[in-house]
Structures are given as structure tokens and as C-alpha cells.
Amino acid sequence: MESLTQKDRTRARILDEAAKAMREHGVDGVGVAALMKKAGLTHGGFYAHFASRDDLVAHSVDRMFQDSSRLLDRHLIDGEAAVRIASLIDAYLSVAALRSLDSGCPLPDLSGEARRMPDAARRRFAEGVETFLGALERVLTELGRPEPRALAASVLSELVGTMVLARTLDDEKAKRVLDSARTTMKCRLDLEDQA
């Protein structure tokens, strides 16, 4: 029998593989047998970690939003508010983020599928969106921007929409879209002097 530590590591490996599969193929692309094979485990071992495929999907959504939380923590926790939000915009709309299809924020990859997710996964997805919005709202409030909640929703929509669009284009056009969106968003938020 696996120790709790080994079981936790195995579960984390399954979730990492499931999160990658969901980003690449969507929720329907997460097949238990193929997933367990990629994780180097047997199909039968799945139920030692998850009650069902829907349970796996819900926990995978949590796992993906952990990446977003790390991004938010890295850019929005310490320092001057204007510098923090400019840093987040630069990171979110970077070429590195564009190419990170198997990690990072799940919003560009899965927003279109959220309404078709199992109930628990849909709730967790909504909680992840709320966490992101709340973090943006707090920084915008610090900056004294009017209607920070509405502005946070607009900023998040622009970040996600820009990345979705950029991922449909060839590299050079995608880079131009990302550059333009970063500049425009910073101008709109009066952050032009934040490199």
C-alpha cells in the first residue's frame, strides 16, 4: 500500500497530466485510460485517487487555477500598485505565455468550455475567475481607479481575449497583437510609464 506521501505525489502526477490534456484537447479530451497510461499508472488505480471522471475534471480545474494563483502572487503581491499591475499585464501578454500551452492560466484555453463542464468543475472554474477578478480589483482600488470591479472585469476580459486571439495567429502577427494590447491596456489604465 502506498504511503500518504507517495499517494499524494501520484495524485499530483495524475492531475498534472489531466490539466495538460484539458488545456490541449478540452474537457472531452480527458480519457481515464489514456491519462493513466501517460502518468505511468494502470487504469485500475484511478479510483484510488478520484471518485469519477467528473471528480478528476473538477480537481484538474483547481490544479490549473493554482498556476494562475502563482502568476497573481508573483506579480500582484509586493511593490507599488502601478508597477505590479503593469508587470502582470506584461507577463500575461508575453510571447512566453503565448507558447505555454500546457501551463499558465486556464482562462484562454477553457473559457469557451466552462458552461459544458460537469457542475463541480464549472463551480471551481467560476471560483478561479472570481479569484482573478478579486486580485485585479484590489490593485485597481489601490490605484484609486473608479469602479474597480467593473474595470477588473474589463481588464481580465481583455487579457484573456487577447491571448485567445493571439493563439490563432502565426508568430509574427501574434507578437504584434500582444504588443499592441499591452501598450493599449497600459495607456487605458494610465500605466504608460511602467515598463
Secondary structure, DSSP 8 states (H G I E B T S, - for coil): ---HHHHHHHHHHHHHHHHHHHHHH-GGG--HHHHHHHTT--GGGGGGT-SSHHHHHHHHHHHHHHHHHHHHHHHHSSS-HHHHHHHHHHHHTSHHHHH-TTSS-SHHHHGGGGGGS-HHHHHHHHHHHHHHHHHHHHHHHHTT-SSHHHHHHHHHHHHHHHHHHHTTS-HHHHHHHHHHHHHHHHHHTT-TT--
